[in-house]
Amino acid sequence: MAKSGKKSLFFKPNSVSNIENYIHFAQKKSKSSGLQIRISYTHDSGLNLNVTGPKDKINLFEHQMRAYIEELEM
């Protein structure tokens, strides 16, 4: 069984309209992966995702989020 872990991911969106898309994608991916996330947003630091679950799934989730954001911001 994979080790459990926690990780905080920070994203600074280019536009406010993208925040809702980021949150929807994160919720969808975390639910399908069996991860728990807590989402918070502040104007200064941006979007903060606190992810809890198996480390291998957290790493995969992080790569998927970064790829989605990169694609969305092009």
MOGI-V767016 format. One record per pair of residues at least 12 apart in sequence whose ideal C-beta (glycine too) atoms are under 6 Angstrom apart, sorted by the first residue. I is the first residue (numbers start at 1). J is the second residue. D is the distance in whole Angstrom. If there is no record, write none. Layout:
{{I:J:D} {I:J:D}}
This chain:
{{2:54:4} {2:55:6} {2:56:5} {3:55:5} {5:55:4} {5:58:6} {6:52:5} {7:51:5} {7:58:5} {8:50:5} {9:49:4} {9:62:6} {10:46:6} {10:48:6} {11:46:6} {11:47:5} {12:46:4} {14:73:5} {22:47:6} {23:39:6} {25:68:5} {26:49:6} {29:61:6} {29:64:6} {33:57:5} {33:61:6} {35:51:6} {35:53:4} {35:57:6} {35:61:6} {36:52:5} {37:49:5} {37:51:5} {38:50:4}}
